[in-house]
Amino acid sequence: MSGTPFADSLIFFQQPWERLSSILSRTSYSRILIVCDANTSRHCLPFMMGQLNLENPLIFELPIGEHSKSLAECERFWRFALENGVDRKTVCLAVGGGVVTDFTGFCTSVLLRGIDCIYIPTSLMGMADAALGGKTGINFMQFKNQIGLFKLPKAILIEPAFLNTLSEAELKNGFVEIIKHSLIQDPPFWEELRQRPGLPDREILPELIRKSVRFKMEIVQKDFYETGLRQILNFGHSFGHALEGMLLDSTDELLHGQAVAFGIIYESWLSAQKFTWRPQWFPQIKEMMLPFIGEWRPEPEDFPTILKWMSVDKKNQHGKIIMTLLERPGLPKFGVEVNADMVNKTLEDCNF
């Protein structure tokens, strides 16, 4: 696909470390800069260092969590890079989950007008979704990913061994995006997952990751800048991002996957009201998602705040709430206008 944003981007499944070593050896990079967080520094860097022959790499460590995606951390990263002699021939390895790859992709895309970046996702969320597609971004004014740009890394390395470092909660967090992919593209895939409720065994996760990667990249290649078709990947994220934003500075913890699981339930309920759904579809989807939403539940007093957050979602247009819904499972429809009454009715009538 010469001349497209995909011309120089690669995804490594087979022999990933050998292929990455080949890139690093044949490209005359002046330095290697690694971005990680405390978890990946402890659990993943030793394994990675054993696979690659890296001479004195620079290592920048982010604080753990969504709050790291801030302008303050960007400034700290840029200062660290420049004070340590990073130049335009430096390559940056982002070793972590979606927070690390989102942050690193954004920071490196504007540092010195852009230095090469390679993603090494270590979470299920990162491998199946967050590291794919070239969206970078940081949070601003409590709004999720409000500052960012589309920029693909030079390569993405998928190492299933990193899944063994994850807790069940972290695996559940990432598996929600795989379920989302099944709901918007392939009824047989959805049925396959529905027949195995909850989190599947770790040994079958690599093949499910492959299915998600193939599907997402097919969509992204057709609509890199999200002007149309790519918007189907936002299913579950209108309500989901609103819940995340509302709770970002609260004592209640809601992981991204848990928020999207809520969003899938809410947006499936709304889809069932707007389109002709068979009676069994919504209960099946709700039952499928309930193991992934965690302990927190929205209360009626939260509903006005949720609507407020939805009204400033970056996907909205001309002051109107715009969502991706399902005409039926496997048939997404993007660009659906939803008014405040529909949002309130969904929150009031879709119970958990």
ABEGO torsion letter per residue (X at the ends): XBGBAAAABBBBABGAAAAAAAAAAABBBABBBBBBBAAAAAAAAAAAAAABBBBGBBBBBBBBEAAABBAAAAAAAAAAAAAAGBBAABBBBBBEBAAAAAAAAAAAAABGGEBBBBBBBABAAAAAAAABGGBBEBBBGGBBGABEBBBBBABBBBBAAAAAABBAAAAAAAAAAAAAAAAAABAAAAAAAAABBEBBBAAAAAAAAAAAAAAAAAAAAABAAGABAAAAAABGAAAAAAAAAAAAABABBBBAAAAAAAAAAAAAAAAAAABBBBAAAAAAAAAAAAAAAEABBBBAAAAAAAAAAAAABAABBGGBBBBBBBABBGBBBBGBBBBAAAAAAAAAABBX
